[in-house]
Amino acid sequence: MVTYLVSKDSGDMGLADGSTRIEQIPLLVMRIADIFSKLASIKPPDRMFSYCVQFRTEYKATVKAMLADMKREGLPIGTEFYEIDGNSIFEIRGNSGGIVYNLCFYLICK
């Protein structure tokens, strides 16, 4: 299931939840990247669009390899994966602050 959220204040353009099938991730990322590349010309300069894709922890190695492949293949201009210190995969934390069973990555358009 893919949930589309649009918040003009936060720039959050959507979320693909933890039930995203592993084989759908590259298609989903490239489709959102294509949309972002078209929106880049009309986006206010002080905004950043983001799209979060959640996936189950057992897919971490596969998703990491997919992201590396997509970086090599090249995303549309202005679109990239959000990274901190070279890490583009992040833990999802619950209300208590504990790690839940999902991980995520963000596609962004600066």
Backbone bond lengths (Angstrom), bond angles and torsions (degrees), N, CA, C in turn:
res aa  C-N    CA-C-N  psi(-1)  N-CA   C-N-CA  omega(-1)  CA-C   N-CA-C  phi
1 M - - - 1.444 - - 1.513 109.13 -
2 V 1.313 117.20 136.90 1.454 122.36 176.75 1.514 107.68 -117.45
3 T 1.314 115.95 128.06 1.454 121.36 178.19 1.514 108.38 -107.57
4 Y 1.312 117.23 125.51 1.456 120.82 177.16 1.512 109.32 -99.88
5 L 1.307 116.03 123.54 1.449 123.06 177.51 1.523 106.96 -121.16
6 V 1.297 117.29 140.31 1.454 119.55 176.08 1.512 107.95 -129.08
7 S 1.307 116.90 119.51 1.456 122.36 177.41 1.517 107.92 -127.53
8 K 1.322 116.38 108.28 1.467 119.37 -178.04 1.523 111.91 -65.73
9 D 1.328 117.45 -24.32 1.458 120.36 -179.72 1.523 112.41 -78.06
10 S 1.325 117.24 -40.84 1.466 119.53 -176.25 1.519 112.80 -93.79
11 G 1.327 118.05 -21.37 1.456 120.38 -175.02 1.511 112.79 83.18
12 D 1.340 117.23 3.61 1.465 121.02 -179.95 1.516 108.66 -73.69
13 M 1.318 116.02 113.18 1.458 120.88 -177.04 1.517 112.87 -96.94
14 G 1.318 118.49 -7.26 1.449 117.11 178.36 1.505 114.95 162.45
15 L 1.313 113.22 177.37 1.452 121.85 -177.27 1.520 108.81 -150.86
16 A 1.309 115.71 131.48 1.464 120.32 169.47 1.516 105.39 -106.43
17 D 1.312 117.77 119.14 1.460 119.82 -170.13 1.525 112.83 -78.48
18 G 1.319 115.88 -179.96 1.456 122.62 -173.80 1.510 115.30 -63.78
19 S 1.328 117.88 -10.33 1.459 119.18 178.68 1.532 111.81 -89.01
20 T 1.337 117.26 6.08 1.465 120.37 176.77 1.529 108.52 -59.25
21 R 1.315 115.81 125.21 1.467 119.36 179.39 1.519 109.23 -71.74
22 I 1.293 116.43 141.77 1.462 122.02 -173.88 1.530 112.34 -56.47
23 E 1.318 117.10 -37.80 1.463 119.54 -178.34 1.527 112.70 -72.64
24 Q 1.341 117.44 -15.09 1.462 120.98 179.22 1.531 112.72 -84.28
25 I 1.316 117.01 -17.85 1.463 119.96 -172.42 1.525 113.38 -58.95
26 P 1.346 120.89 -50.42 1.468 118.19 -179.73 1.540 113.12 -60.25
27 L 1.324 117.50 -39.92 1.468 120.28 179.16 1.521 111.10 -65.96
28 L 1.326 116.32 -42.09 1.458 121.33 178.92 1.524 110.47 -62.70
29 V 1.328 117.30 -47.06 1.463 121.39 -178.97 1.528 110.70 -61.72
30 M 1.320 117.39 -46.49 1.465 119.33 -177.63 1.523 111.55 -67.29
31 R 1.316 117.98 -34.15 1.473 120.74 177.52 1.526 110.36 -67.26
32 I 1.320 117.54 -46.44 1.463 120.98 178.65 1.535 109.81 -64.78
33 A 1.324 117.98 -40.96 1.468 121.33 178.02 1.528 110.69 -60.26
34 D 1.318 116.74 -40.03 1.466 120.61 177.61 1.531 110.82 -63.77
35 I 1.322 116.65 -42.88 1.468 120.75 177.04 1.522 109.92 -61.97
36 F 1.347 116.80 -46.24 1.465 120.78 179.36 1.525 111.61 -58.65
37 S 1.327 117.23 -41.61 1.465 119.59 -178.55 1.532 111.28 -63.40
38 K 1.317 116.48 -31.96 1.466 120.25 177.40 1.529 111.67 -77.00
39 L 1.330 116.78 -32.24 1.466 121.03 179.40 1.525 112.58 -78.75
40 A 1.336 117.61 -20.76 1.463 121.42 -174.06 1.532 112.44 -55.76
41 S 1.314 117.34 -35.63 1.467 119.92 -177.07 1.524 112.93 -73.57
42 I 1.337 117.92 -20.91 1.466 119.97 -179.67 1.525 112.85 -108.06
43 K 1.322 116.68 -2.08 1.463 121.97 -178.63 1.527 109.70 -73.40
44 P 1.338 117.91 134.31 1.461 119.03 174.05 1.530 110.42 -58.14
45 P 1.327 118.48 141.78 1.470 120.51 -174.85 1.526 114.66 -62.63
46 D 1.321 117.83 -22.34 1.462 120.38 -178.84 1.530 112.81 -93.44
47 R 1.326 117.96 10.42 1.465 122.58 -179.08 1.515 111.05 -111.00
48 M 1.325 115.38 153.37 1.446 121.71 172.67 1.522 106.83 -130.00
49 F 1.327 118.20 124.09 1.454 121.70 175.36 1.523 108.09 -83.37
50 S 1.330 116.74 145.56 1.464 119.79 176.79 1.518 110.18 -140.09
51 Y 1.317 115.04 152.56 1.458 122.17 176.21 1.522 106.36 -139.13
52 C 1.323 116.53 124.32 1.465 121.87 -176.67 1.523 110.14 -101.78
53 V 1.322 115.67 132.27 1.462 121.34 174.98 1.523 107.67 -116.58
54 Q 1.324 116.20 118.47 1.464 121.34 177.15 1.525 109.54 -97.96
55 F 1.314 115.37 146.57 1.463 120.00 178.29 1.527 108.39 -149.47
56 R 1.310 115.79 159.88 1.456 120.59 -178.35 1.534 111.08 -72.35
57 T 1.317 115.93 149.12 1.463 121.68 -174.51 1.523 113.48 -58.99
58 E 1.317 117.62 -30.90 1.477 118.10 -178.58 1.532 112.57 -67.62
59 Y 1.322 117.70 -12.95 1.471 121.64 177.87 1.524 113.02 -92.30
60 K 1.331 118.28 3.70 1.472 120.34 -171.70 1.529 113.19 -54.06
61 A 1.323 118.11 -50.49 1.469 120.46 -177.61 1.524 111.06 -62.65
62 T 1.337 116.60 -41.51 1.467 120.49 179.78 1.525 111.09 -65.61
63 V 1.343 117.07 -44.68 1.467 120.67 179.92 1.525 110.47 -65.17
64 K 1.328 116.82 -40.11 1.472 120.52 178.10 1.532 110.01 -58.89
65 A 1.320 117.06 -43.46 1.469 121.22 177.89 1.529 110.88 -65.64
66 M 1.346 116.70 -39.74 1.469 120.44 178.16 1.531 111.04 -61.29
67 L 1.342 116.42 -45.02 1.464 120.13 -179.48 1.524 110.74 -62.46
68 A 1.339 116.67 -41.10 1.467 120.50 177.89 1.528 110.23 -61.92
69 D 1.333 117.50 -42.42 1.463 121.08 177.99 1.524 111.20 -62.57
70 M 1.343 116.30 -43.39 1.466 119.74 -179.02 1.520 111.37 -66.40
71 K 1.333 117.34 -34.16 1.470 120.41 176.60 1.527 109.78 -65.35
72 R 1.345 116.91 -41.74 1.461 121.01 179.42 1.521 111.63 -67.31
73 E 1.324 116.06 -41.38 1.460 120.53 179.68 1.522 110.92 -67.18
74 G 1.310 115.14 -32.43 1.454 120.59 177.43 1.516 112.92 98.59
75 L 1.311 114.78 124.23 1.457 121.63 173.99 1.525 108.03 -89.40
76 P 1.314 117.84 160.32 1.469 119.26 177.22 1.530 111.50 -56.85
77 I 1.305 116.67 153.13 1.467 122.74 -178.97 1.526 110.43 -54.73
78 G 1.336 115.75 134.57 1.457 121.80 178.54 1.510 114.38 86.99
79 T 1.327 117.17 -3.05 1.459 121.60 -178.55 1.528 108.49 -115.59
80 E 1.330 116.22 136.01 1.466 119.98 -179.59 1.519 110.11 -155.12
81 F 1.321 116.03 173.63 1.454 121.35 174.71 1.520 108.03 -91.25
82 Y 1.320 116.22 137.20 1.456 121.39 176.75 1.516 108.40 -69.56
83 E 1.324 116.56 132.05 1.461 121.29 -178.98 1.516 110.70 -135.18
84 I 1.315 115.76 146.58 1.458 123.04 169.86 1.518 106.25 -128.54
85 D 1.320 116.53 120.34 1.467 122.18 -179.32 1.527 112.28 52.21
86 G 1.326 116.81 39.94 1.454 121.71 178.64 1.510 115.31 80.04
87 N 1.327 117.55 -2.09 1.461 121.22 179.74 1.520 109.73 -98.09
88 S 1.333 117.26 128.05 1.467 120.70 179.51 1.527 112.52 -115.07
89 I 1.333 117.29 0.82 1.465 121.78 177.80 1.529 108.03 -114.22
90 F 1.335 115.92 131.00 1.454 121.24 -172.55 1.525 111.57 -127.66
91 E 1.320 115.84 152.26 1.459 121.84 177.83 1.521 109.65 -79.64
92 I 1.312 116.25 146.23 1.459 122.44 173.34 1.529 106.38 -96.65
93 R 1.307 116.48 131.42 1.465 120.62 -179.41 1.518 110.28 -113.09
94 G 1.320 115.61 141.72 1.457 121.93 178.45 1.521 111.44 -81.53
95 N 1.328 116.58 -177.28 1.457 122.21 -179.45 1.525 112.47 -58.99
96 S 1.312 116.76 -31.88 1.464 120.73 -178.94 1.525 112.03 -78.55
97 G 1.327 117.00 -10.46 1.462 120.92 -176.78 1.514 112.91 95.30
98 G 1.330 116.77 -7.20 1.463 120.61 178.92 1.522 111.72 -78.33
99 I 1.319 115.28 156.11 1.465 120.84 -179.74 1.522 109.07 -75.36
100 V 1.326 116.27 130.55 1.461 120.44 174.97 1.527 108.53 -94.71
101 Y 1.321 116.79 -178.11 1.466 119.26 -170.59 1.523 113.96 -75.78
102 N 1.321 118.51 -3.64 1.460 120.43 -176.81 1.519 113.22 -103.57
103 L 1.312 114.08 154.98 1.453 123.56 168.78 1.526 106.29 -119.20
104 C 1.326 117.79 170.10 1.463 119.25 177.78 1.519 110.60 -151.94
105 F 1.321 115.23 166.03 1.463 122.46 168.05 1.504 106.96 -140.82
106 Y 1.319 115.94 159.35 1.458 121.95 -178.57 1.519 110.86 -119.16
107 L 1.302 115.20 133.41 1.454 122.42 168.99 1.516 105.50 -96.58
108 I 1.331 117.54 129.71 1.465 119.61 -177.45 1.517 111.40 -127.02
109 C 1.310 114.25 155.45 1.473 122.82 173.98 1.512 105.40 -127.32
110 K 1.330 117.31 109.62 1.471 120.99 -177.01 1.518 111.37 -83.08
